[in-house]
Amino acid sequence: MRIRIILVGKLRERYLCEGVCEYLKRLRPYASIKLVELQDEPVPEAFSEKQLASARQAEAERILRTITDNEYVVALDIRGTQMSSEELSRWVQERALYGDSSLAFVIGGTTGLAPEILSRAQLRLSMGPMTFPHQFMPMLIAEQLYRAFKIARGEPYHR
């Protein structure tokens, strides 16, 4: 399985970079995995809806240029489907079973994801109703993917 975590923005905090790198390393026996960081659009502190939409649009264009036609796109969206770790594990296994062996998990920038990205996604996934900084999301999704593979193989980790 080939998995890409596409992040609008760049991981800046050392502890987040280290955490993401650790989970990417742990995932390598199970899948080919890569973090792709895209440039985010600067948005002023006091912004208008027009500026917000313009920033989302520019980021959406970068995302659409990055994802490929054969990737199964998962948009991380607070309004999306919530899954338990076990459900995510079954979902990942089903993707492989149905031939969806290239997955792209898309994490929007601070302004969120544009409608074009949400409509391109085959799944909108929520990590829960709480709001997290988008910089945390690569580590959270990488950890959950690692947990999903461990669950699928019956290996110790998930408790």
VENWOPE-V331873 format. One record per pair of residues at least 24 apart in sequence whose C-alpha atoms are under 7 Angstrom apart, sorted by the first residue. I is the first residue (numbers start at 0). J is the second residue. D is the distance in whole Angstrom. If there is no record, write none. Layout:
BEGIN
i: {I	I}
j: {J	J}
d: {D	D}
END
This chain:
BEGIN
i: {0	0	0	0	1	1	1	1	1	1	2	2	2	2	2	2	2	3	3	3	3	3	3	3	4	4	4	4	4	4	4	5	5	5	5	5	5	5	6	6	6	6	6	6	7	7	7	7	7	7	7	8	8	8	8	8	9	10	15	15	18	19	19	19	22	22	22	23	25	26	29	39	51	55	55	55	55	56	59	59	69	70	70	70	71	71	71	71	71	72	72	72	72	72	72	73	73	73	73	73	73	73	73	74	74	74	74	74	74	74	74	75	75	75	75	75	75	76	76	76	77	77	77	77	78	79	79	79	80	80	80	81	81	81	81	84	84	85	85	87	88	88	88	88	106	108	109}
j: {30	31	100	101	30	31	32	100	101	102	30	31	32	33	101	102	103	32	33	34	35	102	103	104	33	34	35	103	104	105	137	34	35	36	103	104	105	106	35	36	37	105	106	107	36	37	38	39	106	107	108	36	37	38	39	108	36	134	135	138	138	137	138	141	141	142	145	141	145	145	148	108	110	110	111	112	113	113	113	116	101	101	102	103	99	101	102	103	121	102	103	104	120	121	122	103	104	105	120	121	122	123	124	104	105	106	117	120	122	123	124	104	105	106	123	124	125	123	124	125	125	126	127	128	125	123	124	125	123	124	125	124	125	126	127	143	147	147	150	147	147	148	150	151	133	133	133}
d: {5	6	5	6	6	5	6	6	5	6	7	6	5	7	6	5	6	6	5	6	7	6	5	6	6	5	6	6	5	6	7	6	5	6	7	6	5	6	6	5	6	6	5	6	6	5	6	5	6	5	5	6	6	5	5	6	6	6	7	7	6	7	5	7	6	6	7	7	7	6	7	6	7	6	7	6	5	6	6	6	7	5	5	6	6	6	5	6	6	6	5	6	5	6	7	6	5	6	5	6	5	6	7	6	5	7	6	6	6	5	6	7	6	6	6	5	6	6	6	5	5	7	7	6	6	5	5	5	6	5	5	6	5	6	6	7	6	7	7	6	4	6	6	6	7	6	7}
END
